């Protein structure tokens, strides 16, 4: 025995957030799915002025959970603005 495990290491994973909008696509990599979802929520909060005043949209997103802020924002944006989160093994 060499002291080094004979088992292969589990695959490393990265979570990729693709944010598609009228100006193009932004791609960011995150260590966890939760981090990628938090980044999507950050986009939603930064653009909240685009949806303020629409039916069912709170004036301020700061009291919302990340997933709720992203859901509210992106369901009220045009179909050419959306995000996708991919989990990838590296």
Protein Blocks (a to p, Z undefined) as FASTA:
>chain_A
ZZiafbdcddddddddddddfkbccddddfbfklmmmmmmmmmmmmmmmmgoiahiafbl
klpcfklmmmmmmmmgcfkbccddddddZZ
